[in-house]
């Protein structure tokens, strides 16, 4: 176990320390609370802190470890929960004034599973309104800053979650990913972010579903092993933990430098190319393509799904458009232009693309690409207007992530070894649907062989 303050320890290191009596959950919680008090005012990552609930959970966990009866390796590990996931008795705002006073009376299923594993729920992390943007700001709480430069965004919609984990406010975060909301923020903050296959993590008792069945719950952590520990707790009937020893068989990997000629920041292209070279060094067969077009139809229909979902949600609230941010109101106005036929056509197009990707994964084991197309931009701006000197729209930075949601594929964002701008850069690996355990085993093996070590921002 590494030396350092308790708030720097990973979930796995905490479990090891608890097991041999080096520390206890109540002491760790106090260290994490002190870290939150120190850095959260500068980052605005945690927007609702449950001090009494966390203390009660940590005290109970401490007694279990002392009695030699822990509930599992996550017993006593501090965890934050994204503010679009419901936690019993804690305000759940979804980043919107429409839910400013909403306090659920039941845990959403992934939260209930974490409690059953003994995790200590710290509180809720900031999100953009309705988690529909790739940065993190809203009319209730304001913007969240990136720990590596608080003037810049950590991305979104899991921006508060990644800012908390990257800065030491808990080693794990429970998040959602509806179009890259775990993977891009993880890439922007030097973390590991995992989007499970559709249905791999059961969800119930949550906010209304506005992104069809594309949004899934998943973990953000500082290393792959902690992601696996979290998945062991929240995974459903189809989840199987990865094998302890990854297969030494070389994998076939397709490295897409970009999608459909979309502009990418040159530093990101360089860093991801170095990750591809590292995979070659580790013995894998990596084939490069300059531009990958298979996912293009999904990018074309994505606004239909997201904007009509927002229209449906707002229809359930009186005078909703007068209480939401102007950018969301504009999305809703655009969404009203789509018909039911447009929506069903979008779903039909996605079905056709599913078959194309099934054929792709008969040739390749993994698809490798950047996690995001742009470096972090100013924290109060919705998106970067230019990338690599080219004008882009609101989803230009998110070119590489929505296809995995639409197709239900497992995907992981891992930190690149080299950060040319002294700001984190991440690369993404995507596998065939249901290959979650194999993808995580591969990622863990890559991380170990590459010698990756967690880096701490200069807060």
DOGUBA-610103 format. One record per residue: residue number from 1; y negated, z negated, x negated of N, C-alpha, C in turn. Coordinates in steps of 0.2 Angstrom, whole numbers. Each point is the difference from the previous one (the first is absolute). Layout:
N
  lomar    nc2    nc3    nc1   cac2   cac3   cac1    cc2    cc3    cc1
    NUM      Y      Z      X      Y      Z      X      Y      Z      X
...
//
This chain:
459
  lomar    nc2    nc3    nc1   cac2   cac3   cac1    cc2    cc3    cc1
      1      6      0     -4     -6      0      4     -6      0     -4
      2     -5      4      2     -6      1     -4     -4     -7      0
      3     -4     -1     -5     -5     -6      0     -6      3      3
      4     -4     -5      3     -6      2      3     -1     -5      7
      5     -6      1      3     -1     -4      6      5      2      5
      6      1     -5      5      5      1      5     -1      6      5
      7     -7      1      1     -1      6      4      2      6     -3
      8      1      1     -6      2      6     -3      7      2      1
      9      4     -5      2      8      1      0      2      4      5
     10      5      5     -1      2      4      5      5     -4      5
     11      2      3      5      4     -3      5      7     -2     -3
     12      3      4     -4      6     -1     -4     -1     -6     -5
     13     -5      0     -3     -2     -5     -5     -1     -7      4
     14     -3      0      5     -1     -6      4      7     -3      2
     15      4      5      3      7     -3      2      4     -3     -6
     16     -1      3     -6      4     -2     -6     -3     -7     -2
     17     -7     -1      1     -3     -6     -2      2     -6      5
     18      0      2      6      2     -5      6      7     -2     -2
     19      4      5     -1      8     -2     -1      1     -5     -5
     20     -4      0     -6      2     -4     -6     -5     -6      0
     21     -5      0      5     -4     -6      1     -6      0     -4
     22     -2      6     -3     -6      0     -4     -7      0      4
     23      1      2      6     -6     -1      5      3     -1      7
     24     -5      0      5      2     -1      7     -5      4      4
     25      3      2      6     -5      4      4     -6     -3      2
     26     -1     -7      1     -6     -3      1     -5      1     -6
     27      2     -1     -6     -4      1     -6     -2      7      0
     28      4      5      1     -2      7      0     -5      2      5
     29      1     -3      6     -5      1      5     -7     -2     -2
     30      0     -6     -3     -7     -3     -2     -3      5     -5
     31      4      3     -5     -2      4     -5     -3      7      3
     32      4      2      5     -2      6      4     -7     -1      4
     33      0     -6      3     -6     -1      4     -6      0     -5
     34      1     -3     -6     -6     -1     -4     -2      7     -3
     35      5      5     -1     -1      7     -2     -4      3      6
     36      2     -1      6     -3      3      6     -7     -2      0
     37     -2     -6     -1     -6     -3      0     -5      3     -5
     38      3      2     -6     -3      2     -5     -2      8      1
     39      5      4      2     -1      7      0     -1      3      6
     40      2     -3      6     -1      4      6     -7      1      2
     41     -5     -5     -1     -7      2      2     -2      6     -4
     42      3      2     -5     -2      6     -4      3      7      3
     43      6     -1      3      4      5      2      1      1      8
     44     -1     -5      3      1      0      8      6      3      2
     45      6     -3     -3      6      3      1      4     -4      6
     46     -1     -6      0      3     -4      5     -5     -2      5
     47      1      1      6     -5     -1      5      1     -5      5
     48      7     -3      0      2     -5      4      5     -4     -4
     49     -2     -6     -2      4     -5     -4      3     -5      4
     50      6     -1      0      4     -5      3      2     -6     -4
     51     -5     -4     -2      1     -6     -4      5     -5      2
     52     -1     -3      6      5     -5      3      7      3      1
     53      0      7      2      7      3      1      4      1     -7
     54     -4      2     -4      3      1     -7      2     -6     -3
     55     -4     -5      0      2     -7     -3      6     -2      3
     56      0      0      7      6     -3      3      7      4     -2
     57     -1      7     -1      6      4     -2      2     -1     -7
     58     -5     -1     -4      1     -2     -7      3     -7     -1
     59     -2     -5      4      3     -6     -1      7      0      3
     60      1      3      5      7      1      2      5      3     -5
     61     -3      6     -3      4      3     -5      1     -4     -6
     62     -5     -4     -2      1     -5     -6      6     -4      2
     63      0     -3      6      6     -5      1      7      4      0
     64      0      6      2      6      4      0      2      1     -7
     65     -4      2     -4      2      1     -7      2     -6     -4
     66     -3     -6      2      2     -6     -3      6     -2      2
     67      2      2      7      7     -2      2      5      5     -2
     68     -2      5     -3      5      5     -2      2      5      5
     69     -4      0      5      1      4      6     -5      5      2
     70     -2      5     -5     -5      5      2      3      5      5
     71     -5      3      3      2      5      5      2      7     -3
     72     -2      0     -7      1      7     -3     -6      0     -6
     73      0      6     -3     -4      0     -6     -8      1      2
     74     -1      1      6     -7      1      2     -3     -7      3
     75      5     -5      0     -2     -7      3     -6     -3     -5
     76     -5     -1      3     -6     -3     -3     -5      5     -4
     77      2      7      1     -4      5     -3     -6      2      5
     78     -6     -1     -3     -6      2      4     -1      7      2
     79     -1      2      6      0      7      3     -6      1      4
     80     -4      5     -1     -5      2      5      2      5      5
     81     -3      1      5      2      4      6     -6      4      2
     82      1      7      0     -6      5      2     -2     -2      7
     83     -6      1      1     -3     -2      7      1      5      6
     84      5      4     -1      2      4      6      8     -2      1
     85      2     -5     -3      7     -3      1     -1     -7      3
     86      3     -2      6     -1     -6      3      3     -6     -3
     87     -3     -5      0      2     -7     -3     -2     -5      6
     88      5     -3      2     -1     -5      5     -5     -5     -1
     89     -5     -1      4     -5     -5     -1     -6      2     -4
     90      1      6     -3     -6      2     -5     -3      6      3
     91     -7      0      0     -4      6      2      3      6     -3
     92      0      5      5      2      7     -2     -5      5      3
     93     -4      3     -5     -6      4      3      1      7     -1
     94      5      2     -4      1      8     -1     -6      3     -3
     95     -5     -5     -3     -6      3     -2     -5      2      5
     96      1     -2      6     -4      3      6     -3     -6      4
     97     -6      1      2     -3     -5      5      3      0      7
     98      4      5      1      4      0      6      6     -6      0
     99      1     -2     -6      5     -5      0     -2     -6     -4
    100     -7     -1      0     -3     -6     -4      3     -7      2
    101      2     -1      6      2     -6      2      7     -1      2
    102      4      5     -2      7      1      1      4     -5     -4
    103      4     -4      3      5     -5     -4      7      1      3
    104      4      3     -3      7      1      3      4     -6      0
    105      5      0      5      4     -6      1      7      1     -3
    106      1      5     -4      6      2     -3     -1      3     -6
    107      5      0     -5      0      3     -6      3      7      1
    108     -3      5     -3      3      7      0      7     -1     -4
    109      4      4      1      7     -1     -3      0      0     -7
    110     -3      4     -4      0     -1     -7     -2     -7     -3
    111     -6     -3      4     -2     -6     -2      5     -5      2
    112      3      0      6      5     -5      2      6      0     -6
    113      2      6     -2      5      0     -5     -2     -3     -7
    114     -7      1     -2     -2     -3     -6      0     -8      1
    115     -2     -2      6      0     -8      2      8     -2     -1
    116      4      4      3      7     -2     -1      3     -1     -7
    117     -3      4     -4      1      0     -7     -4     -5     -4
    118     -4     -4      3     -4     -6     -3     -6      2     -3
    119     -2      6      1     -7      2     -3     -6     -4      3
    120     -5     -1     -4     -6     -3      2     -5      5      2
    121     -2      0      6     -5      5      2     -7     -3     -1
    122     -3      3     -4     -7     -2     -3     -5      2      6
    123      0      6      2     -5      2      5      0      8      1
    124     -6      2      2      0      7      2     -5      4     -5
    125      2      6     -2     -4      4     -4     -4      6      3
    126     -6      2     -2     -5      4      3      3      7      0
    127     -2      4      6      2      7      1     -6      4      3
    128      0      6     -1     -5      4      4      2      0      7
    129     -5      2      5      1     -1      7      6      4      2
    130      5     -3      3      6      3      3      4      3     -6
    131     -1     -1     -6      4      2     -6      0      8      0
    132     -5      3      2      0      7      0     -4      4     -5
    133     -2     -4     -5     -4      3     -6      3     -2     -6
    134     -2      3     -6      3     -1     -6     -4     -4     -5
    135     -5     -4      3     -4     -5     -3      1     -6      4
    136     -4     -6     -2      1     -6      3     -7     -3      2
    137     -2      1      6     -7     -2      2      0     -1      7
    138     -3     -4      4     -1      0      7     -6     -4      2
    139     -1      0      6     -6     -3      3      0     -8      0
    140      6     -2      0      1     -8      1      0     -3     -7
    141      3      3     -5      0     -4     -7     -3      3     -6
    142     -2      7      1     -3      3     -5      5      3     -5
    143     -2      3     -6      5      3     -4      3     -4     -5
    144      6      2     -2      4     -3     -5     -1      4     -7
    145      0     -4     -5     -1      3     -7      6      0     -4
    146      1      5     -4      5      1     -5      0     -5     -5
    147      5     -4     -1      0     -5     -6     -2      3     -7
    148      1      6     -1     -1      3     -6     -8      2     -1
    149     -3      1      6     -7      1      0     -2     -1      8
    150     -3     -6      1     -1     -2      7     -5      5      4
    151     -4      4     -4     -4      5      3      3      5      3
    152      7      1     -2      4      6      3      5     -2      5
    153      3      4      4      5     -1      5      7     -1     -4
    154      4     -5      3      7      0     -2      4      5      4
    155     -3      4      4      3      5      5      2     -4      7
    156      4      3      3      1     -2      7      6      4      3
    157      3     -3      5     -3     -6      4      2     -7     -2
    158      4      0     -5      3     -6     -3     -5     -3     -6
    159     -6      1      1     -5     -1     -6      0     -8     -1
    160     -1     -4      5      0     -7     -1      6     -3     -3
    161      6      3      2      6     -2     -2      1      1     -8
    162     -1      6     -2      0      2     -7     -5     -4     -4
    163     -6     -1      3     -5     -4     -4      2     -7     -1
    164      4     -3      5      2     -7     -1      6      0     -5
    165      5      4      0      5      0     -4     -2      2     -8
    166     -4      5      0     -2      2     -7     -4     -6     -4
    167     -4     -4      4     -4     -5     -2      3     -7     -1
    168      6     -1      2      3     -6      0      0     -5      6
    169     -2      3      6      0     -4      6      7      1      4
    170      5     -1     -4      7      0      3      3      6     -3
    171      7      0     -1      4      5     -4      2      5      5
    172      0     -1      6      3      5      5     -5      1      6
    173      0      6      3     -4      1      6      5      5      4
    174      0     -2      7      3      4      5     -5      4      3
    175      1      7      0     -5      5      2      4      5      5
    176     -4      5      1      2      6      4     -2      6     -3
    177      4      5      1     -2      7     -3      1      5      5
    178     -6      3      3      1      5      5     -2      7     -2
    179     -3      0     -6     -1      7     -3     -1     -1     -8
    180      2     -5     -3     -1     -2     -7     -4     -6     -1
    181      0     -4      5     -4     -6      0      3     -6     -4
    182      6      1     -3      2     -5     -5      0      4     -7
    183      2      6      0      1      3     -6     -7      2     -4
    184     -5      2      4     -6      2     -4     -4     -7     -2
    185      0     -5      4     -4     -6     -3      4     -3     -5
    186      7      0      0      4     -2     -6     -2      3     -6
    187     -1      7      0     -1      4     -5     -7     -1     -3
    188     -5     -2      4     -7     -1     -1     -1     -7     -4
    189      5     -4      1      0     -7     -3      5     -2     -5
    190      4      4     -2      5     -1     -5      6     -4      2
    191      2      1      7      6     -3      3      6      4      2
    192      5     -3      2      6      4      3     -1      0      7
    193      0      5      4      0      0      7      6      5      3
    194      3     -3      5      6      3      2      0      1      8
    195      1      7      1      0      2      7      7      1      2
    196      3     -4      4      8      1      2      1      6      4
    197      6      2      1      2      5      5     -2     -2      7
    198     -1      4      4     -1     -1      7      5     -5      3
    199     -1     -5      3      5     -5      3      3     -4     -5
    200     -1      0     -6      3     -4     -5     -2     -8      1
    201     -7     -1      2     -2     -6      1     -2      0      8
    202      4     -4      3     -2     -1      8     -6     -3      1
    203     -4      3      5     -6     -2      3      0     -2      7
    204     -3     -5      2      0     -2      7     -6     -5      1
    205     -3     -1      6     -5     -5      1     -6      2     -4
    206     -2      6      0     -6      2     -4     -5      3      4
    207     -6      3     -3     -5      3      3      3      7      3
    208     -4      3      4      2      6      3      2      6     -5
    209      4      4      1      2      5     -5     -4      6      1
    210     -4      2     -5     -5      6      1      2      6     -5
    211      5     -1     -4      2      5     -5      7      2      1
    212      2      1      7      7      2      2      4     -5     -4
    213      6      2     -3      4     -5     -4     -1      1     -7
    214     -6      2     -2     -1      2     -7     -1     -6     -4
    215     -3     -5      3     -2     -6     -4      5     -5     -1
    216      2     -3     -6      5     -4     -1     -3     -6     -4
    217      3     -6      0     -1     -6     -4      3      0     -6
    218     -3     -2     -6      3      0     -6     -4     -5     -5
    219      2     -1     -6     -3     -5     -4     -4      3     -6
    220     -4     -4     -2     -4      2     -7      1     -6     -4
    221      1      1     -7      2     -5     -5     -2      2     -6
    222      1     -4     -5     -2      2     -7      5      3     -4
    223      6      0      2      6      3     -3      5      2      5
    224      5      4     -2      5      3      5      4     -5      2
    225      2     -5     -4      5     -5      2     -3     -4      6
    226     -6     -2      0     -3     -4      5      0      4      7
    227     -1      7     -1      0      4      6      8      0      3
    228      5      0     -4      6     -1      2      2     -6      4
    229     -3     -6     -3      1     -6      3     -3     -1      7
    230     -6      4      0     -3      0      7      4      4      5
    231      2      6     -2      4      4      4      7     -4      2
    232      3     -4     -4      6     -4      1     -2     -4      6
    233     -6     -2      1     -2     -5      5     -2      4      7
    234     -4      5     -1     -2      4      6      4      6      2
    235      5      2     -4      4      6      2      4     -2      6
    236      2      5      4      4      0      6      7      1     -2
    237      4      3      6      7      1     -1      2      5     -5
    238     -5      5     -1      2      6     -4     -2     -2     -8
    239     -3     -5     -1     -2     -2     -7      6     -2     -4
    240      1      2     -6      5     -2     -5     -4     -1     -6
    241      1     -6     -3     -4     -1     -7      3      5     -5
    242     -5      2     -5      3      4     -5      5     -3     -4
    243      4      4     -3      5     -2     -5     -3     -3     -6
    244      3     -5     -3     -3     -4     -5     -1      5     -6
    245      5      4     -2     -1      5     -5     -1      7      3
    246     -5      3     -2     -2      7      2      5      5     -3
    247      2      5      3      4      5     -3     -3      3     -6
    248      4      2     -5     -3      3     -6      0      8      1
    249      2      2      6      0      7      1     -7      3      0
    250     -2      5     -3     -7      3      0     -1      3      7
    251     -6     -1      2     -2      2      7     -4      7     -1
    252      0      3      5     -4      7      1     -6     -2      3
    253     -6      1     -3     -6     -2      2     -5      6      0
    254     -3      1      6     -5      6      0     -7     -3      0
    255     -4      1     -5     -7     -2     -2     -5      5      3
    256     -3     -2      6     -5      4      3     -7     -2     -3
    257     -3      4     -4     -7     -2     -3     -5     -1      6
    258      1      4      5     -5      0      6      4      3      6
    259     -3     -1      6      2      2      6     -5      6      2
    260      3      6      2     -4      5      2     -7      1     -3
    261      0      0     -7     -5      1     -4     -6     -5      2
    262      1     -6      2     -5     -5      2     -3     -3     -7
    263     -6     -1      0     -3     -2     -7      2     -7     -1
    264      1     -2     -7      3     -6     -2     -5     -2     -6
    265     -2     -7      0     -3     -2     -6      3      1     -6
    266     -3      3     -5      4      2     -6      3     -6     -4
    267     -3     -6      0      4     -6     -3      6     -1      4
    268      0      1      7      6     -2      3      6      5     -1
    269     -2      7     -1      5      5     -2      3     -2     -7
    270     -5     -2     -4      3     -2     -7      5     -5      0
    271     -2     -6      4      4     -6      0      6      1      3
    272      1      4      5      6      2      4      4      4     -4
    273     -3      5     -4      4      4     -5      3     -4     -5
    274     -3     -5     -2      3     -5     -5      6     -4      3
    275     -1     -2      6      6     -3      4      6      5      0
    276     -2      6      2      6      5      0      3      1     -7
    277     -4      0     -5      3      0     -7      4     -6     -2
    278     -2     -6      3      4     -6     -1      7      0      3
    279      0      3      6      6      1      4      5      5     -4
    280     -3      5     -3      4      5     -4      2     -4     -6
    281     -4     -4     -3      3     -4     -6      5     -5      2
    282      0     -2      6      6     -5      2      6      4      2
    283      0      7     -1      6      4      1      0      4      7
    284     -5      0      4      0      3      6     -2      7      0
    285      3      4      4     -2      8      1     -6      1      4
    286     -6      1     -3     -6      0      4     -3      7     -1
    287      0      3      6     -3      7      1     -7      0      3
    288     -4      4     -3     -7     -1      2     -2      6      4
    289     -4     -1      6     -3      6      3     -8     -2      1
    290     -4      6     -1     -7     -1      0     -3     -2      7
    291      3      3      5     -2     -2      7      6      0      4
    292      0     -5      5      6     -1      4     -3      1      7
    293      3      5      4     -3      2      7      4     -3      6
    294      6     -3     -2      5     -1      6     -3     -5      5
    295     -5     -4     -2     -3     -5      4     -6      2      4
    296     -3      6     -2     -6      2      3      0      0      8
    297      5      2      3     -1      0      8     -1     -7      2
    298      2     -6     -3     -1     -6      2     -8     -2     -1
    299     -2      2     -5     -8     -1     -1     -4      3      5
    300      3      6      2     -4      3      6      0     -3      6
    301      6     -4      2      0     -3      7     -1     -7      0
    302     -1     -3     -6     -1     -7     -1     -6     -3      5
    303     -6      4      0     -5     -3      4      1      0      7
    304      5      4      3      2      0      7      3     -6      2
    305      5     -3     -5      3     -6      2     -4     -6     -1
    306     -4      0     -5     -4     -6     -1     -6     -1      5
    307     -3      6      1     -6      0      5      2     -1      7
    308      5      3      2      2     -1      7      3     -7      1
    309      3     -3     -5      2     -7      0     -6     -5      1
    310     -5      2     -3     -6     -5      0     -3      1      7
    311      0      6      3     -3      1      7      4     -4      5
    312      7      0     -1      4     -4      5     -1     -7     -1
    313     -1     -3     -6     -2     -7     -1     -6     -2      3
    314     -5      4     -1     -7     -1      3      0      0      7
    315      4      4      3      0      0      8      2     -6      3
    316      3     -5     -4      2     -6      3     -5     -6     -1
    317     -6      2     -2     -6     -5     -1     -6      3      3
    318     -3     -4      4     -7      1      3     -5      1     -5
    319     -4      5      0     -6      1     -4      2      0     -7
    320      6      3     -2      3     -1     -7     -5      4     -5
    321     -2      6      2     -4      3     -5     -6     -3     -2
    322     -3     -4      4     -6     -3     -2      1     -6     -5
    323      6     -2     -1      2     -6     -4      4      2     -6
    324      1      6     -1      3      2     -7     -4      4     -4
    325      2      1     -6     -4      3     -5     -1      7      1
    326     -6      3     -1     -2      7      1      5      5     -2
    327      3     -1     -6      6      4     -2      6      1      4
    328      2     -6      3      5     -1      4     -2      4      7
    329     -6     -1      2     -2      3      7      0      7     -1
    330     -2      3     -6      1      7     -1      7      3      0
    331      4     -4     -3      7      2      0      3      0      7
    332     -2     -5      4      2      0      7     -3      6      4
    333     -6      2     -1     -3      6      3      4      6     -2
    334      2      1     -6      4      6     -3      7      0      4
    335      3     -6      0      6     -1      3      1      2      7
    336     -6      0      4      0      2      7      1      7      1
    337     -1      4     -5      0      7      0      7      3      0
    338      5     -5     -2      7      2      0      4     -1      6
    339      4      5      2      4     -1      6      7     -3     -1
    340      4     -1      5      7     -3     -1      4      6     -3
    341     -2      6      1      4      6     -3     -1     -1     -8
    342     -7     -1     -2     -1      0     -7      4     -6     -3
    343      0     -6      3      4     -5     -2      8      1     -1
    344      3      3      5      7      2      0      1      5     -5
    345     -5      5     -1      1      5     -5      0     -3     -7
    346     -4     -5     -1     -1     -3     -7      7     -4     -1
    347      3     -3      5      7     -3     -1      5      5     -2
    348      0      6      4      4      5     -2      0      3     -7
    349     -6      1     -2     -1      2     -7      3     -5     -5
    350     -1     -6      1      2     -5     -4      8      0      0
    351      3      2      5      7      1      0      3      5     -4
    352     -4      6      0      2      5     -4     -1     -1     -7
    353     -5     -4     -2     -1     -2     -7      5     -5     -2
    354      3     -4      4      5     -4     -2      6      3     -2
    355      2      6      3      6      4     -2     -2      3     -7
    356     -6      2     -1     -2      3     -7      1     -5     -5
    357     -2     -7      1      1     -5     -5      8     -2     -1
    358      3      0      5      7     -1      0      4      5     -5
    359     -2      6      0      2      5     -4     -2     -1     -8
    360     -7     -2      0     -3     -2     -7      5     -5     -3
    361      1     -6      4      4     -5     -3      7      1     -1
    362      3      6      1      6      2     -2      0      3     -7
    363     -6      2     -2     -1      2     -7     -3     -5     -5
    364     -4     -4      3     -3     -5     -4      1     -7      3
    365      1     -5     -5      1     -7      2     -7     -3      2
    366     -5      1     -3     -7     -3      1     -5      5     -1
    367     -6     -1      4     -6      4     -1     -5     -5     -3
    368     -3      3     -6     -5     -4     -3     -7      3      0
    369     -5     -4      2     -7      3      0     -5     -6      0
    370     -7      2     -1     -4     -6      0      0     -4      7
    371     -2     -6     -1      0     -4      7     -7      1      3
    372     -5      2     -3     -7      1      2     -3      6     -4
    373     -4      4      4     -3      5     -4     -7     -2     -3
    374     -3     -5      2     -6     -2     -3      0     -7     -3
    375     -4     -2     -5     -1     -6     -2     -4     -4      5
    376      0     -7      0     -4     -4      4     -7      2      1
    377     -3      0      5     -7      2      2     -4     -6      2
    378     -7      0      1     -3     -6      3      2     -3      6
    379      0     -7      0      4     -4      5     -2      2      7
    380     -6      2      1     -3      0      7      1      8      3
    381      2      4     -5      1      7      2      7      2      3
    382      0      3      6      7      1      3      4      4     -5
    383     -2      5     -3      4      4     -4     -4      4     -6
    384      3      2     -5     -4      3     -5     -2      8      2
    385     -6      2      0     -2      7      2      3      5     -5
    386      1     -2     -6      2      6     -5      5     -3     -4
    387      5      4     -2      5     -2     -4      1      6     -6
    388     -1     -2     -6      1      5     -5     -5      6      1
    389     -6     -2      2     -5      5      1      0      4      7
    390      5     -1      4      1      4      6     -2     -5      6
    391     -3      3      5     -2     -3      6      7     -1      4
    392      1     -6      3      6     -2      3     -2     -4      7
    393      5      0      5     -2     -3      6      3     -7      0
    394      0     -4      5      2     -7      1      7     -1     -3
    395      5      5      0      6     -2     -2      2      4     -7
    396     -5      2     -3      1      3     -7      3     -4     -5
    397     -2     -7      0      3     -5     -5      7     -1      2
    398      2      1      7      7     -2      2      5      6      1
    399     -1      5     -4      4      6      1      7     -1     -1
    400      2     -5     -4      7     -1     -2      5     -5      4
    401     -3     -3      5      3     -5      3      3      0      7
    402     -4      4      5      2      0      7      7      3      1
    403      2      5     -4      6      3      2      6     -5      0
    404      0     -5     -4      6     -4      0      0     -5      6
    405     -6     -1      3      0     -4      6      2      5      6
    406     -2      6      0      2      4      6      7      2      0
    407      3      0     -6      7      2     -1      5     -6     -1
    408     -3     -6      0      4     -7      0      3     -1     -7
    409     -3      3     -5      3     -1     -7     -2     -6     -4
    410      5     -3     -4     -2     -6     -4     -5      3     -6
    411     -5     -4     -2     -4      2     -5     -3     -6     -4
    412     -1      1     -6     -2     -6     -4     -6      2     -5
    413     -5     -4      0     -5      1     -5      1     -4     -6
    414      0      2     -6      1     -4     -6     -6      2     -5
    415     -2     -6     -3     -6      1     -5      2      5     -6
    416     -5      5     -1      1      4     -6     -1     -5     -7
    417      3      2     -5     -1     -4     -6     -7      1     -3
    418     -3      6      1     -6      1     -3     -6      1      5
    419     -5     -4     -1     -6      0      5     -6      3     -4
    420     -1      6      0     -6      3     -4     -6     -3      1
    421     -2     -2      6     -7     -3      2      0     -7      0
    422      6     -4     -3      0     -7      1      0     -2      7
    423      2      4      5      1     -1      7      7      2      1
    424      4     -4      4      7      2      2      1      7      3
    425      6      3     -2      2      6      3      7     -1      1
    426      2      3      6      7     -1      2      4      7      1
    427      6      0     -1      4      6      2      5     -2      6
    428      2      5      3      4     -1      6      7      4     -1
    429      5     -4      3      7      3      0      2      0      7
    430      3      5      3      2      1      6      8      2      0
    431      4     -3      5      7      1      0      2      3      7
    432      6      2      1      2      2      7      0     -6      4
    433      0      1      7      0     -6      4      6     -4      0
    434     -1     -6      0      6     -5      0      2     -2     -8
    435     -3      3     -5      1     -1     -7     -4     -5     -3
    436     -2     -5      4     -5     -5     -2      3     -4     -6
    437      6     -3      1      3     -4     -5      1      4     -7
    438      2      6      1      1      5     -6     -7      1     -4
    439     -5      1      5     -7      1     -3     -3     -6     -4
    440      1     -6      3     -2     -6     -3      4     -2     -6
    441      7      2      0      4     -1     -6     -3      4     -6
    442     -2      6      2     -2      5     -5     -7     -3     -3
    443     -4     -2      5     -7     -2     -2      0     -6     -5
    444      5     -5      2      1     -6     -4      2      2     -7
    445      5      5     -1      2      2     -6     -5      4     -4
    446     -4      4      3     -6      3     -3     -5     -5     -3
    447     -1     -5      4     -5     -5     -2      2     -4     -6
    448      7     -2      0      2     -3     -5      0      4     -7
    449      3      6      1      0      5     -6     -7      2     -3
    450     -5      0      5     -6      2     -2     -4     -6     -4
    451      2     -6      1     -3     -5     -3     -7     -2      4
    452      0      1      6     -6     -1      4     -1     -8      1
    453     -6     -2     -2     -2     -7      1     -6     -1      5
    454      0     -5      4     -6     -1      5     -6     -1     -4
    455     -5      4      2     -7     -1     -3     -5     -4      5
    456     -4     -4     -3     -4     -4      4     -7      3      0
    457     -4      0      5     -7      3      0     -4     -5     -3
    458     -6      2     -3     -4     -5     -3     -5     -3      4
    459      3     -4      5     -5     -3      5     -3     -7     -3
//
